[in-house]
Amino acid sequence: MFQSNRKPKSGLGSALAMAELIYHSVVRNVRKQHNNAFAAIAMNMMQAVMFVLAFYIMFSILGMRGAAVRGDFLVYLMSGIFLYLTHVKALGAVAASEGPASPMMQHAPMNTIIAIAAAAVGALYIQVLSLFVILFIYHVAVTPISIDQPIAAFAMLLISWFTGCALGLVMLAIKPWFPSFVSIFSTVYQRANMIASGKMFLANSLPGYMLAMFDWNPLFHTIDQARGFAFINYNPRYSNWEYPLWVGLVLLMIGLMGEFYTRRHASLSWNARR
């Protein structure tokens, strides 16, 4: 895929060439997890299924099912779990993508933007495919499901992915300078969002003093909004989708500026520091 050194003359040709490179990089990223691409996707699906089963059992044992919105309980769980997984997987994939000192960057057509885009698209592809397969199996084998506004609910998934990518880009930009901090922060952030994302409760049911503990989190807003779009009888009053979108755009701009600065100061000796 890197054998040609000719540059496309037109803007459309450049876009197609970059799209082809991103496609091959996405395939490479997906297959890195397992030699068989289907096995890699199946492993991700099993992780999502285990999350859903674990929370289903926990809610049932603790008697918390009554606190959920009226409607299909598994759709309620999946609306939080899939947005959480998409967010943290996108963050981890972008933060771990190949930087300017990677051997892959020595191939002329390859650059860090392609590596970042491939990591982000690959994470989204796996999560969306897992989501549709699991929902299809549940719809066919267990009970028919009904989502009030599926397009708007899916848009919340995309915003969760976008904010995860933007934060991951910031982590990627500072990783060569502070590798230990990035590793610790990413782990703590993913663990903290198990609760701080709000996937276990509804924003409308929280008292004011507890709401202030969660409304800083963009993922909290997208999960609550997704449940508002998924269920006809839930109207979120304390969240909005504009806030996570703006946070994602700000983080994206900071990440791009940081990545540009880091790329200019790239050194092969950084590989020994990681």
N, C-alpha and C positions, 0 to 999 in steps of 0.2 A: 504493500500500500504506500510505501515511501520511495518507490523507484524513480519517480519522475521529478525533475527539477524545473520543469517549465511552469511559468506562472500564467494563470488564466488572464486573458486580456480584458474581459468584461466583468462587471460587478456580479452578474448572474453566474458566470463561470467560477468566480472566486467563492461565491456562496455555496455552489454545488460541490466544489472541491473540499471546502471546509465541512460541509454536511457529510461527505463521504468519509473524511477522516474521523469525525465525531462518531459516525456509525461503527466503524471498525474499532475505535477505542471503547465504545460502549460494549460491544461483543467481547472484547478482551477483558474488560472489568467484570462483566457478568461471569465469564468462564474462569476468572481467577479464583473464585470461591470453590469451584469443583471442575474437574475435567469435562463433566457432562453438564451442559447448560440447563437441561431439564432437572437434573439433580440439584443444581444450585437454586433454582426457583422453588423446587419442592421443599428444600431445607428452609427457605424463607417462609413459605406457607405454613410449615409445621411450627415455626416460631410464633407466627400470628395465631394459629389455632391454640397453641399452648397458653398464650397470653389470655385469649378469650375464655378458655376453660378454667384457668386459674382464677380469674376475676369472677366468673360465674359461680364457682364453688365458694369463693370468699363472700360474695354478696348473699348467697343462699344460707351459708352457715351463720353469718352475722345478722341475718334478717334485715338486710338493707335494700331488698328488692322493692319495698314500698316507697323508698325515697327516689326511685327512678321515675322518669316521665311515663305517663300512661301510654302504652303501646307495646310493640315487640321488644322484649327485654334484651335479646341478643343484638338487635339493631342498635339499641342504646349503648351497649358495651362496645360494639364494633365501631360506632361513630367516634368514640374516644380513643380506642386502642389503635386503629389504623392511622388516625391523624398523628398520634404520638409517635408511632413507629416510622411513619413517613418523614416526620420532622427530624427525629434523631438519626435515622439512617442517612438522610441527605446531609446533615451536619457532619457525621462521621466520614461519609464518602468524600465530600469536598475537602475536608480538613486533611484527609489522608491521600489526596490526589498527588500526582507527581509534580514536584516543583521545578524551578529553573535549573537546579544542579543535577536533575535526574538524567541517567544515560539516555532515556528516550528523547530528551530534548536535543540530542546531537543529530537526530534525523531532521533534515532541512524543513520539511513541511510541518513538522510537529512543533507546537508551542504550548505554553502553560494554559492559555485560554481554551484550547481544544481539550487538554487534559481535565480541566475543571468542568467544562460543559459535559464531557463524557461521563465523569463521575456523577454529576447531578442527574443527567438523563438516565443513566443506568440505575441509580437508586429509585427514581420515580417509576421507571418501567417495571422493575421487580415488584414494587409495592402495589402499583395499580393492577398489574396482572394477578397478584395474589388476592387483592380485594375482590376483583370480579369473579375469580374462580370460586372463592369461598362463599360469596353471596349467591352465586349460581347454584352451588351444591346445596346450600341451606334452603334456597327457594324451592328447588326441585325435590330434595330428599326429606326435608323436615316440614316446613310450612311456607306458603307464599308470603312474600314480604311486600310492603307498600311504603315507598318513600315519597313524601309530599312534594318536594321540589328537588329532584335528583341532580339537576344541572347546578343549581346553587350550592347544594351540599358538596358536590364534587369540586366546585370552585374553592370551597374552604379547605379541601384537601390540597389543592394546588397552592394556596396561600401558605399553608403549613409547610409544604415542601420548599416554597420560595424563601421563607424566613429561615428555615434550616440551612439552605444553601448559602444565604447571605451571611449568617453567623459562621458557617464553616469556612467561608472565604476569608473572613477576618482572622479566624484561627490559622488558616493556611499562611496568611501574610506574616503573622508574627511567630510561626513555628520555628523557622530557622534561627530566630533571635532568642526565643525562650521555649525550647522544645519540652522541657519538663512541665512548665506551667500549662502549656496547651494540652498535654496529655492528662494532667490532673483536672484541669477545668472541664475538658470534654467529658470525662468520666463522672465528675460531680454533677455537671449540668444534666446529663442523661438520667442519673439516678434521682436527682431532685425533681425532675419533671414527672416522675412516676406519681407524685402527689401534686406538685405545683401546676401541672397542666390542667387539673380539674376534671380529668376523665372519670373520676369516681363519684362525682356529685354534680348537681345543677347549680349554676350561678344564682338563679332566682331563689334558691332555698337557703343561701348563705346570709347570715347577719352582716351588718355593715362593717363591723370591726374585722371580720374574717375576709370579707370581700376585698379589703385593702391589701391583704396579704397575697392575693392572687392576680389582681387585675393589671399588674405590671407585665405579666407574661403574655406575649402574643399568642402562644399556643392555647392558653386559657380562653381567649376570645374566639379563636377559630373553632375550637371544639364546641363551645357553647352555641355559636352561630350555626354550626353544622347540625346540631340537634334541633335548633329552631327550624331549619329548612327540612330536616328529615321527618319531624313529627308535626302534624297539623295542630295539635293541642298544646304545643309549647311555644311560648313567645318570649325570647330572651330580652330582658330589660336592662341588664347591667354589662352588656358586651356589645361590640361592634366589629365589623370586618375591616373598617378603614384603618384602625390603629395598627394591627399587625402588618398591613400592607405598607404603611408609611415607615414602620420600624424596619421592615425588610429592605425598603428602598434606601434608607439611611445607612444600614449596615452594608448593603451592596456597594454604595459609593465609597464608604470607608475601606471596605475590603479591596476594591479595585485600586484605590490609591495606594494602600499598603502593599498589595501584590506588585504593583508597578515599581515601587521603591525597592522592595526586596529583590525583584528580578534584576534591577540595575546593579545591585551589590552582591549578586549570587557568587558563590565560590564552591568549587568541588570539595573543598575540605569540610563543608557543612555535612556531607554524608557521614563523616566520621563522628560527628557530634550527636547524631540521632540515636 
